[in-house]
Amino acid sequence: MLRRPNAPVSRTTRGVLTAAAVAMLLTACSPTPNPSRSPEPAESVPTATAAPEAPVYDPAGTAEANLPVFTAVTQQVWASEQRASGRAYIDALVAVGFDRALMQVTPDETTVGNAVESLQFSVRWGDAHCLVGQVGPSTGEPVTAVMAQLAEGRCLVGATRPIDW
């Protein structure tokens, strides 16, 4: 709707225009910050930054409660030069307290002697769960999870190798 040049302005329109004019005046009159002036330095108080605590193995805990330590161990081995060795994952898990007798690991090499695309390892937890890890070029970063146990207390599908060291 267009306003006729000599038509009276409504009270609402006049109020809105007045408020806008006041806001523009206040903005124009407010001091601008001086970018060249640096703030006063605060008194330096040394603060103690505690490193986050590493997860700890709990043999009485649940599989879910022990997943963080399983994951941390997996990531540590993955970051090492032993990343393609199933034995390295098993040995590192044993070193923090997991029971070697409850573990499974897949072979490091294919049947023709090539490095596997994916290496899996697991720890059976109680009668119902498994902590499962998977690493390799096909996975990118390590993957860990709590999974349901398979038949006969197994955690991994397919061929696994003996953990006889």
GUTIPA-840131 format. One record per residue: residue number from 1; chain; x, y, z of N, C-alpha, C in turn. Coordinates in Angstrom, 3 decimals. Each point is the difference from the previous one (the first is absolute). Layout:
N
ATOM NUM A X Y Z X Y Z X Y Z .
...
end
This chain:
165
ATOM 1 A 0.841 -1.164 0.000 -0.841 1.164 0.000 0.892 1.234 0.000 .
ATOM 2 A -0.250 0.924 -0.919 0.771 1.228 -0.094 -0.682 1.110 0.781 .
ATOM 3 A 0.797 0.844 0.611 -0.526 1.116 0.776 -0.049 1.231 -0.896 .
ATOM 4 A -1.100 0.689 0.123 -0.111 1.245 -0.757 0.940 1.028 0.614 .
ATOM 5 A 0.599 0.869 -0.783 0.987 0.940 0.523 -0.484 0.848 1.164 .
ATOM 6 A -1.206 0.432 0.035 -0.473 0.874 1.066 -0.866 -0.733 1.011 .
ATOM 7 A -0.043 -1.326 -0.051 -0.845 -0.777 0.910 0.633 -0.022 1.375 .
ATOM 8 A -0.816 0.013 1.061 0.547 -0.039 1.360 0.659 -1.352 0.288 .
ATOM 9 A 1.017 0.034 0.853 0.733 -1.204 0.394 -0.691 -0.555 1.242 .
ATOM 10 A -0.208 -1.302 0.038 -0.679 -0.605 1.152 0.907 0.044 1.219 .
ATOM 11 A -0.597 -0.163 1.182 0.774 0.000 1.236 0.990 -1.157 0.036 .
ATOM 12 A -0.405 -1.156 -0.475 0.876 -1.170 0.009 1.215 0.239 -0.883 .
ATOM 13 A -0.233 0.497 -1.187 1.106 0.268 -0.921 0.921 1.049 0.579 .
ATOM 14 A -0.574 1.064 0.614 0.799 1.053 0.596 0.852 -0.570 1.146 .
ATOM 15 A -0.572 -0.901 0.820 0.738 -0.605 1.110 1.163 -0.850 -0.490 .
ATOM 16 A -0.241 -0.774 -1.060 1.061 -0.845 -0.558 1.110 0.865 -0.566 .
ATOM 17 A -0.351 1.045 -0.724 1.001 0.893 -0.583 0.793 0.721 1.082 .
ATOM 18 A -0.647 0.397 1.071 0.686 0.687 1.100 0.988 -0.941 0.673 .
ATOM 19 A -0.433 -1.236 0.256 0.878 -0.981 0.643 1.218 -0.289 -0.874 .
ATOM 20 A -0.207 -0.105 -1.300 1.118 -0.258 -0.914 0.964 1.183 -0.006 .
ATOM 21 A -0.529 1.226 0.021 0.860 1.184 0.007 0.817 0.076 1.283 .
ATOM 22 A -0.635 -0.300 1.143 0.709 0.028 1.283 1.101 -1.051 0.005 .
ATOM 23 A -0.294 -1.196 -0.513 1.004 -1.069 -0.040 1.187 0.407 -0.864 .
ATOM 24 A -0.270 0.663 -1.138 1.104 0.420 -0.876 0.843 1.075 0.685 .
ATOM 25 A -0.641 0.919 0.714 0.736 1.048 0.702 0.870 -0.587 1.107 .
ATOM 26 A -0.549 -0.935 0.757 0.771 -0.616 1.080 1.194 -0.773 -0.554 .
ATOM 27 A -0.204 -0.670 -1.108 1.096 -0.754 -0.619 1.075 0.938 -0.509 .
ATOM 28 A -0.402 1.102 -0.584 0.963 0.949 -0.544 0.773 0.714 1.097 .
ATOM 29 A -0.628 0.174 1.169 0.651 0.726 1.083 0.840 -0.885 0.909 .
ATOM 30 A -0.149 -1.290 -0.095 0.764 -0.869 0.903 1.450 -0.062 -0.449 .
ATOM 31 A 0.917 -0.033 0.939 1.416 -0.007 -0.359 0.374 -1.328 -0.678 .
ATOM 32 A 0.870 0.107 -0.972 0.471 -1.213 -0.668 1.239 -0.502 0.730 .
ATOM 33 A 0.173 -1.290 0.061 1.182 -0.524 0.690 1.274 0.379 -0.737 .
ATOM 34 A 1.053 0.219 0.758 1.278 0.362 -0.572 0.798 -1.279 -0.236 .
ATOM 35 A 0.118 -0.438 -1.262 0.664 -1.273 -0.261 1.500 0.021 0.302 .
ATOM 36 A 0.609 1.183 0.051 1.442 0.044 0.247 0.336 -0.164 1.480 .
ATOM 37 A -0.977 0.192 0.846 0.244 -0.103 1.433 -0.178 -1.446 0.435 .
ATOM 38 A 1.010 -0.565 0.596 -0.096 -1.383 0.458 -0.530 -0.022 1.419 .
ATOM 39 A -0.744 -1.036 0.344 -0.539 -0.067 1.358 1.118 -0.183 1.015 .
ATOM 40 A -0.305 0.414 1.215 0.969 -0.154 1.084 0.256 -1.487 0.219 .
ATOM 41 A 1.253 -0.402 0.135 0.254 -1.422 0.225 -0.505 -0.419 1.373 .
ATOM 42 A -0.671 -1.133 0.030 -0.480 -0.533 1.274 1.176 -0.605 0.734 .
ATOM 43 A -0.114 -0.014 1.296 1.066 -0.591 0.794 0.097 -1.483 -0.360 .
ATOM 44 A 1.183 -0.431 -0.315 0.194 -1.381 -0.425 -0.042 -0.924 1.209 .
ATOM 45 A -0.962 -0.923 -0.053 -0.139 -0.977 1.073 0.247 -1.367 -0.605 .
ATOM 46 A 1.022 -0.698 0.473 0.250 -1.322 -0.565 -1.148 -0.942 0.337 .
ATOM 47 A -0.416 -0.760 -1.013 -1.068 -0.963 0.216 0.540 -1.390 -0.292 .
ATOM 48 A -0.427 -0.925 0.786 0.420 -1.389 -0.194 -0.997 -0.667 -0.929 .
ATOM 49 A 0.486 -0.500 -1.110 -0.862 -0.728 -0.915 0.356 -1.474 0.114 .
ATOM 50 A -0.921 -0.721 0.519 0.227 -1.433 0.185 -0.276 -0.719 -1.309 .
ATOM 51 A 0.885 -0.896 -0.334 -0.207 -0.808 -1.196 -1.182 -0.928 0.265 .
ATOM 52 A -0.811 -0.250 -1.038 -1.126 -0.888 0.230 0.496 -1.389 0.409 .
ATOM 53 A -0.705 -0.585 0.938 0.404 -1.309 0.484 -0.255 -1.056 -1.062 .
ATOM 54 A 0.952 -0.892 -0.138 -0.169 -1.106 -0.935 -1.017 -0.972 0.581 .
ATOM 55 A -0.828 -0.593 -0.854 -0.959 -0.969 0.516 0.728 -1.189 0.626 .
ATOM 56 A -0.619 -0.615 0.982 0.618 -1.090 0.743 -0.843 -1.260 -0.163 .
ATOM 57 A 0.675 -1.110 -0.212 -0.649 -1.301 -0.110 -0.664 -0.367 1.321 .
ATOM 58 A -1.240 -0.464 -0.070 -0.732 -0.409 1.193 -0.551 -1.405 -0.227 .
ATOM 59 A 0.667 -1.036 0.537 -0.453 -1.372 -0.231 -1.399 -0.268 0.557 .
ATOM 60 A -0.441 0.774 0.960 -1.336 -0.180 0.563 -1.043 0.852 -0.721 .
ATOM 61 A 0.443 0.863 -0.900 -0.915 0.888 -0.710 -0.686 -0.687 -1.166 .
ATOM 62 A -0.848 0.738 -0.653 -0.721 -0.507 -1.170 0.851 0.153 -1.252 .
ATOM 63 A -0.451 -0.618 -1.072 0.687 0.177 -1.284 -0.033 1.470 -0.399 .
ATOM 64 A -1.137 0.655 0.190 -0.130 1.418 -0.354 0.944 0.864 0.831 .
ATOM 65 A 0.171 -0.342 1.276 0.895 0.766 0.862 1.459 -0.171 -0.405 .
ATOM 66 A 0.339 -1.147 -0.603 1.381 -0.265 -0.408 0.275 0.360 -1.459 .
ATOM 67 A -1.026 0.398 -0.729 0.205 0.406 -1.392 0.982 1.166 -0.126 .
ATOM 68 A -0.022 1.021 0.873 0.961 1.097 -0.155 1.464 -0.451 0.088 .
ATOM 69 A 0.334 -0.929 0.905 1.388 -0.464 0.085 0.333 -0.880 -1.207 .
ATOM 70 A -0.930 -0.821 -0.445 0.185 -0.821 -1.200 0.261 0.912 -1.203 .
ATOM 71 A -0.772 1.067 -0.109 0.153 0.963 -1.098 1.340 0.724 0.086 .
ATOM 72 A 0.383 0.425 1.197 1.267 0.723 0.175 1.186 -0.877 -0.388 .
ATOM 73 A -0.019 -1.252 0.411 1.088 -0.927 -0.352 0.031 -0.193 -1.512 .
ATOM 74 A -1.154 -0.183 -0.591 -0.093 -0.180 -1.458 0.594 1.216 -0.723 .
ATOM 75 A -0.336 1.185 0.445 0.510 1.215 -0.641 1.509 0.146 0.182 .
ATOM 76 A 0.515 -0.400 1.165 1.449 0.083 0.235 0.758 -0.929 -0.947 .
ATOM 77 A -0.477 -1.220 -0.150 0.677 -0.938 -0.908 -0.150 0.480 -1.432 .
ATOM 78 A -1.173 0.489 -0.358 -0.235 0.500 -1.361 0.962 1.138 -0.336 .
ATOM 79 A 0.349 0.808 0.976 0.905 1.136 -0.215 1.465 -0.428 -0.071 .
ATOM 80 A 0.286 -1.264 0.273 1.382 -0.484 0.001 0.351 -0.664 -1.336 .
ATOM 81 A 1.244 -0.395 -0.105 0.435 -0.710 -1.204 -0.485 -1.450 -0.021 .
ATOM 82 A -0.584 -0.457 1.101 -0.530 -1.364 0.096 -1.479 -0.071 -0.384 .
ATOM 83 A -0.529 1.024 -0.620 -1.431 0.094 -0.299 -0.569 -1.161 -0.795 .
ATOM 84 A 0.811 -0.708 -0.759 -0.496 -1.112 -0.827 0.207 -1.357 0.657 .
ATOM 85 A 0.420 -0.029 1.244 0.288 -1.250 0.704 -1.093 -0.323 1.014 .
ATOM 86 A -0.708 -1.081 -0.237 -1.014 -0.439 0.950 0.595 -0.276 1.367 .
ATOM 87 A 1.195 -0.543 0.000 0.663 -0.296 1.267 0.214 1.271 0.819 .
ATOM 88 A 0.301 1.108 -0.632 0.229 1.257 0.713 -1.253 0.439 0.753 .
ATOM 89 A -1.171 -0.171 -0.599 -1.248 0.363 0.675 -0.256 -0.933 1.183 .
ATOM 90 A 0.189 -1.295 -0.215 -0.219 -0.971 1.073 0.960 0.267 1.155 .
ATOM 91 A 1.286 0.170 -0.295 0.991 0.245 1.052 -0.292 1.284 0.764 .
ATOM 92 A -0.416 1.046 -0.688 -0.308 1.277 0.664 -1.240 -0.133 0.882 .
ATOM 93 A -0.985 -0.757 -0.444 -1.193 -0.210 0.816 0.319 -0.831 1.241 .
ATOM 94 A 0.848 -1.016 -0.157 0.429 -0.810 1.142 0.773 0.874 0.992 .
ATOM 95 A 0.811 0.912 -0.506 0.819 0.859 0.862 -0.847 0.883 0.930 .
ATOM 96 A -1.222 0.346 -0.408 -0.846 0.820 0.870 -0.946 -0.840 0.856 .
ATOM 97 A 0.002 -1.335 -0.201 -0.786 -0.848 0.879 -1.001 -0.935 -0.649 .
ATOM 98 A -0.274 0.146 -1.280 -0.954 -0.900 -0.650 0.571 -1.420 -0.037 .
ATOM 99 A -0.866 -0.993 0.066 0.383 -1.408 0.055 0.233 -0.557 -1.406 .
ATOM 100 A 1.232 -0.407 -0.275 0.378 -0.551 -1.300 -0.873 -1.198 -0.380 .
ATOM 101 A -0.401 -0.818 0.973 -0.795 -1.196 -0.270 -1.390 0.336 -0.542 .
ATOM 102 A -0.436 1.241 0.169 -1.327 0.410 -0.461 0.051 0.773 -1.321 .
ATOM 103 A 1.166 -0.014 -0.651 0.184 0.811 -1.212 -0.020 -0.836 -1.268 .
ATOM 104 A -0.322 0.688 -1.086 0.099 -0.547 -1.353 0.649 1.069 -0.877 .
ATOM 105 A 0.687 -0.456 -1.057 0.606 0.925 -0.950 0.002 -0.660 -1.372 .
ATOM 106 A -0.224 0.801 -1.035 0.046 -0.524 -1.358 1.442 0.052 -0.507 .
ATOM 107 A 0.294 -0.757 -1.062 1.368 0.011 -0.544 0.415 1.388 -0.508 .
ATOM 108 A 1.337 0.227 0.012 0.571 1.259 -0.503 0.155 -0.017 -1.518 .
ATOM 109 A 0.045 -1.201 -0.572 0.242 -0.137 -1.435 -1.103 -0.823 -0.652 .
ATOM 110 A -0.195 0.263 -1.288 -0.950 -0.795 -0.780 0.624 -1.360 -0.298 .
ATOM 111 A -0.765 -0.874 -0.617 0.513 -1.336 -0.327 1.122 0.044 -1.029 .
ATOM 112 A 0.151 1.105 -0.722 1.088 0.117 -0.974 1.142 0.872 0.512 .
ATOM 113 A -0.026 0.353 1.298 1.119 0.705 0.603 -0.063 1.514 -0.034 .
ATOM 114 A -1.096 0.577 -0.426 -0.145 1.461 0.010 -0.548 0.469 1.345 .
ATOM 115 A 0.271 1.238 0.333 -0.565 0.577 1.225 -1.522 0.054 -0.135 .
ATOM 116 A -0.700 -0.294 1.079 -1.458 0.021 -0.043 -0.512 1.432 -0.087 .
ATOM 117 A -1.163 0.149 -0.586 -0.643 1.316 -0.075 -0.632 0.380 1.329 .
ATOM 118 A -0.328 -1.007 0.785 -0.659 0.248 1.279 0.444 -1.062 1.000 .
ATOM 119 A 0.414 0.447 1.156 0.450 -0.873 1.089 -0.985 0.177 1.150 .
ATOM 120 A -0.499 -1.126 0.534 -0.933 0.080 1.115 0.549 -0.751 1.202 .
ATOM 121 A -0.387 0.470 1.164 0.409 -0.637 1.249 -1.114 0.235 1.006 .
ATOM 122 A -0.075 -0.871 1.000 -1.110 0.115 0.947 0.375 -0.562 1.359 .
ATOM 123 A -0.815 0.400 0.975 0.078 -0.542 1.352 -1.421 -0.399 0.392 .
ATOM 124 A -0.217 -1.260 0.310 -1.309 -0.454 0.482 -0.218 0.582 1.396 .
ATOM 125 A -1.193 0.524 0.248 -0.297 0.622 1.284 -1.244 -0.654 0.580 .
ATOM 126 A 0.201 -0.824 1.005 -1.127 -0.685 0.639 -0.632 -0.994 -0.953 .
ATOM 127 A -1.314 -0.200 0.176 -0.725 -0.974 -0.816 -0.779 0.630 -1.142 .
ATOM 128 A 0.070 1.300 -0.157 -0.869 0.629 -0.985 0.672 1.002 -0.933 .
ATOM 129 A 1.163 0.531 0.367 0.575 1.105 -0.780 1.437 -0.266 -0.439 .
ATOM 130 A 0.428 0.806 -0.953 1.386 -0.005 -0.476 0.428 1.438 -0.241 .
ATOM 131 A 1.254 0.282 0.300 0.622 1.241 -0.424 0.685 -0.342 -1.317 .
ATOM 132 A -0.340 0.704 -1.064 0.511 -0.318 -1.332 0.707 1.214 -0.578 .
ATOM 133 A 1.182 -0.242 -0.576 0.742 1.057 -0.668 0.265 -0.381 -1.442 .
ATOM 134 A 0.016 0.989 -0.864 0.307 -0.215 -1.409 0.884 1.135 -0.484 .
ATOM 135 A 1.099 -0.365 -0.652 0.935 0.986 -0.536 0.425 -0.431 -1.400 .
ATOM 136 A 0.556 0.926 -0.730 0.526 -0.314 -1.323 -0.244 1.129 -0.963 .
ATOM 137 A 0.630 -0.071 -1.159 -0.163 1.065 -0.985 -1.458 0.194 -0.432 .
ATOM 138 A -0.772 -1.079 0.016 -1.395 0.125 -0.438 -0.880 0.687 1.043 .
ATOM 139 A 0.427 0.030 1.252 -0.825 0.624 1.044 0.381 1.451 0.248 .
ATOM 140 A 1.170 0.415 -0.473 0.461 1.358 0.306 0.499 0.039 1.422 .
ATOM 141 A -0.791 0.509 0.895 0.349 0.054 1.419 -0.480 -1.286 0.679 .
ATOM 142 A 0.587 -0.334 1.149 -0.453 -1.184 0.727 -1.480 0.109 0.383 .
ATOM 143 A -0.647 -1.150 -0.006 -1.400 -0.078 0.396 -0.089 -0.975 1.161 .
ATOM 144 A -0.668 0.394 1.071 -0.201 -0.887 1.147 -1.473 0.039 0.383 .
ATOM 145 A -0.475 -1.127 0.543 -1.412 -0.066 0.382 -0.221 -1.131 0.986 .
ATOM 146 A -1.104 0.091 0.724 -0.490 -1.112 0.809 -1.040 -0.699 -0.863 .
ATOM 147 A 0.184 -1.290 -0.192 -0.901 -0.790 -0.845 -0.527 -1.188 0.797 .
ATOM 148 A -1.103 -0.557 -0.461 -0.537 -1.211 0.616 0.894 -1.174 -0.380 .
ATOM 149 A 0.161 -0.931 0.931 0.779 -1.210 -0.288 -0.724 -0.845 -1.031 .
ATOM 150 A 0.787 -0.711 -0.775 -0.530 -0.947 -0.975 -0.156 -1.363 0.678 .
ATOM 151 A -0.407 -0.988 -0.762 -0.159 -1.356 0.527 1.316 -0.511 0.581 .
ATOM 152 A -0.107 -0.811 1.010 1.148 -0.657 0.634 1.006 0.982 0.598 .
ATOM 153 A -0.442 1.200 0.367 0.876 0.964 0.650 0.997 0.672 -0.916 .
ATOM 154 A -0.194 -0.111 -1.293 0.902 0.661 -0.958 -0.392 1.461 -0.162 .
ATOM 155 A 0.989 0.790 -0.400 -0.246 1.418 -0.253 0.161 0.345 -1.476 .
ATOM 156 A 0.869 -0.709 -0.696 0.290 0.316 -1.398 -0.532 -1.087 -0.921 .
ATOM 157 A -0.501 0.414 -1.141 -0.484 -0.921 -1.027 1.177 -0.374 -0.886 .
ATOM 158 A 0.060 -1.232 -0.407 1.039 -0.422 -0.934 1.226 -0.536 0.697 .
ATOM 159 A 1.055 -0.130 -0.809 1.249 -0.598 0.487 0.752 0.960 0.920 .
ATOM 160 A 0.450 -0.545 1.105 0.872 0.751 0.901 1.271 -0.814 0.159 .
ATOM 161 A 1.038 0.620 0.502 1.246 -0.720 0.190 0.217 -0.299 1.487 .
ATOM 162 A 0.759 -1.023 0.276 0.261 -0.312 1.413 0.830 1.104 0.658 .
ATOM 163 A -0.331 0.282 1.231 0.795 0.952 0.789 0.851 -0.890 0.904 .
ATOM 164 A 1.126 -0.444 -0.553 0.840 -1.003 0.685 1.372 0.528 0.377 .
ATOM 165 A 0.122 1.262 0.164 1.290 0.563 0.402 -0.043 0.463 1.431 .
end
